[in-house]
Amino acid sequence: MSTTVSPTTPTDRRDTVSWGADPYADALRSGRGPLFLRRSDGWLLPLEVERWCAGPDAADLSALRRCAGSVLDIGCGPGRLVAALAAQGRRALGIDVSAAAVARTYAIGGTALHRSVFDTLPGEGAWDTALLLDGNIGIGGDPHALLTRTAELLAPHGLLIVETTPADVDERVQVRVEDGSHTPRPPDAHFPWARVGTPALLRYASASPWTPIEQWTVPHPTAQSPDTERCFVALRRGGW
């Protein structure tokens, strides 16, 4: 399967518009925050821009070591995982709804498409491994729909590695991206997002064509993070 592709324009989706907004793009270009997801009730989730823009840490490497064959990184952000796989001679493609994320992925040696996971993608049904790290199980605000879509992208018995929230949470919310500057955002800046802990992910997996095969945790390397560990689940796609 070839991963030699060029950036393309994604379809017009609300999450595409929101993640492509200036605060997120500016943070990726500079490689630093602050950056947050703000829930409609005012609660803030810090986004770890500096970690995303650095090289893979021990937790990232624990996931990359488990990857088999060709790898699709869903919501690749600034591309550290795609670039690391490419440096190993692996076939890897990132997708992201942010043009700034795609540009940064190319700049550090990775390959990426400016596209949503729900758009048509190259190699559908043939990817060996997919990644949903850094909270990306929240994409679209519907974990069941995302797991179903990811199953369509993978080859039979393909591997999906998901990073879950350390807390036992199953939350679907409307959020917007903010940089802490209190600059007014447009009315359509909100988009659906989800936060999913391991117990909730396993429940979603049981209702879709996935079989859990492994769970593990790695201490979080960032002292500023509210979480003390990063949590991962590996799922194997069943036959349809």
C-alpha positions in Angstrom: 0.0 0.0 0.0 1.4 3.4 -1.0 1.4 6.2 1.5 2.8 8.7 -1.1 0.1 11.3 -0.9 -0.4 15.0 -1.1 -2.4 17.2 1.2 -6.0 17.6 0.1 -8.9 19.8 1.3 -11.1 18.1 3.9 -14.9 18.0 3.6 -16.7 20.9 5.4 -17.2 19.5 8.9 -17.8 21.5 12.1 -14.8 19.8 13.9 -12.6 20.6 10.9 -13.5 24.3 11.1 -13.0 24.4 14.9 -9.6 22.6 15.0 -8.4 24.7 12.1 -9.1 27.9 14.0 -6.2 30.2 14.9 -5.5 29.3 18.5 -4.7 25.7 17.6 -2.8 26.5 14.4 -0.8 29.2 16.2 0.1 26.8 19.0 1.3 24.1 16.6 3.4 26.6 14.6 5.1 28.0 17.7 5.3 24.6 19.4 3.9 25.8 22.7 0.7 26.7 24.6 -1.2 27.5 26.6 -4.0 25.8 24.8 -7.3 24.4 26.3 -10.5 22.7 25.4 -13.2 24.7 27.1 -16.4 22.8 27.9 -19.8 24.7 27.6 -20.0 24.8 31.4 -16.6 26.6 31.6 -14.4 23.6 32.6 -11.0 23.6 31.0 -8.9 20.7 29.7 -5.2 21.7 29.2 -3.8 20.5 25.9 -0.2 19.3 26.0 1.1 21.2 23.0 4.8 21.1 24.1 4.7 17.3 24.5 2.9 16.9 21.1 5.6 19.0 19.4 8.5 17.2 21.0 9.9 13.8 20.1 8.1 10.6 21.2 8.3 9.9 24.9 8.4 6.6 26.7 4.6 6.2 26.6 4.5 7.0 22.9 7.3 4.5 22.3 5.4 1.8 24.2 2.6 2.2 21.6 4.9 2.4 18.6 6.6 -0.8 19.6 3.3 -2.6 19.4 2.5 -1.3 15.9 2.5 -3.9 13.1 2.8 -3.3 9.4 1.4 -0.1 7.9 0.2 2.5 10.4 -2.6 5.1 10.2 -2.3 7.8 12.9 -5.8 9.3 13.3 -5.6 12.9 14.5 -1.8 13.0 14.0 -1.4 16.6 15.3 2.2 17.9 14.6 3.3 14.5 13.5 5.8 13.2 16.1 4.5 9.6 15.8 4.3 9.5 12.0 7.8 11.0 11.7 9.2 8.5 14.2 7.7 5.6 12.3 9.0 7.0 9.0 12.5 7.3 10.5 12.3 3.6 11.2 11.5 2.9 7.6 7.8 2.0 8.4 4.9 2.8 6.2 2.9 5.5 8.1 0.3 8.1 7.3 -1.2 10.8 9.5 -4.5 12.4 9.0 -5.6 15.6 10.7 -8.3 18.3 10.2 -5.7 21.1 10.9 -3.7 22.3 7.9 -1.0 23.5 10.4 -0.7 20.0 11.8 -0.3 18.5 8.4 2.3 21.1 7.4 4.3 20.5 10.6 4.2 16.7 10.1 5.7 17.1 6.6 8.3 19.5 8.0 9.6 16.9 10.4 9.7 14.1 7.9 6.3 12.5 8.1 3.5 12.1 5.6 0.0 13.4 6.3 -3.3 14.2 4.7 -5.5 17.2 5.6 -8.6 15.1 6.1 -11.1 13.9 8.6 -11.3 10.2 9.6 -14.8 10.2 8.3 -13.7 11.3 4.8 -12.7 8.9 2.1 -9.1 7.8 2.8 -6.4 5.9 0.9 -6.0 2.2 1.7 -9.4 1.8 3.3 -9.7 -1.8 4.6 -6.0 -2.4 4.3 -4.2 -0.6 7.2 -2.6 -3.0 9.6 -2.5 -0.7 12.6 -4.4 2.5 13.6 -3.6 4.9 16.4 -6.0 7.0 18.5 -3.6 8.6 21.0 -3.6 12.0 22.9 -7.3 11.8 23.6 -8.3 11.3 19.9 -10.9 8.6 20.9 -12.9 11.8 21.5 -13.0 12.8 17.8 -16.5 13.5 16.7 -18.0 13.1 20.2 -19.2 9.6 19.5 -16.8 6.8 20.4 -19.0 4.1 19.0 -19.2 5.8 15.6 -15.4 6.3 15.6 -14.6 2.7 16.5 -17.0 1.6 13.8 -15.3 3.9 11.2 -11.8 2.8 12.3 -12.8 -0.9 11.8 -13.7 0.0 8.2 -10.2 1.4 7.7 -8.3 -1.6 9.0 -7.5 -4.9 7.4 -9.2 -8.0 8.9 -7.6 -8.7 12.3 -6.0 -5.2 12.2 -4.7 -3.6 15.4 -6.1 -0.4 17.1 -4.2 1.3 19.9 -6.3 3.7 21.9 -5.1 6.1 24.7 -7.8 6.5 27.3 -8.4 9.0 30.1 -6.9 7.8 33.4 -10.2 8.6 35.2 -13.2 6.3 34.8 -15.2 8.7 32.6 -17.6 8.4 29.7 -18.4 12.0 28.7 -19.8 13.5 25.5 -19.6 17.3 25.5 -19.5 20.4 23.3 -16.1 22.2 23.5 -14.1 24.9 21.8 -10.3 25.5 21.5 -9.0 28.5 23.5 -5.5 29.9 24.3 -6.4 31.7 27.5 -6.5 35.1 25.9 -10.2 35.6 26.3 -10.5 36.6 22.7 -14.1 36.3 21.6 -14.7 33.2 19.5 -17.4 32.9 16.7 -20.7 31.2 17.6 -19.9 28.1 15.6 -16.5 27.5 17.4 -18.0 24.7 19.6 -17.7 21.1 18.3 -18.5 17.7 19.8 -15.9 15.9 21.8 -15.7 12.8 24.1 -13.6 11.7 27.0 -13.4 8.0 27.6 -11.7 6.0 30.3 -10.7 2.4 29.9 -13.9 0.8 31.4 -16.0 2.9 29.0 -13.8 2.0 26.0 -14.1 -1.7 26.8 -17.9 -1.3 26.9 -17.9 0.4 23.5 -15.6 -2.3 22.1 -17.9 -5.0 23.2 -20.7 -3.4 21.1 -18.5 -3.3 18.0 -16.2 -5.6 16.0 -13.2 -5.3 18.5 -11.6 -7.7 20.9 -9.4 -6.2 23.7 -6.0 -7.9 23.7 -3.9 -5.8 26.0 -4.0 -2.9 28.5 -1.0 -1.0 30.0 0.0 2.3 31.6 3.1 4.4 31.6 4.0 7.2 34.1 3.2 10.6 32.6 6.4 12.5 31.9 5.0 16.0 32.2 4.8 17.4 35.8 2.3 20.0 34.6 -0.2 17.4 33.6 -3.1 16.7 35.9 -2.7 13.0 35.1 0.0 10.8 36.7 0.0 8.2 34.0 -1.0 7.5 30.4 -3.3 4.6 29.8 -3.5 2.5 26.6 -5.7 -0.3 25.3 -4.9 -2.5 22.3 -7.9 -3.9 20.3 -8.0 -6.5 17.6 -10.5 -6.1 14.8 -12.8 -9.1 14.5 -14.2 -10.5 11.2 -17.2 -9.0 9.6 
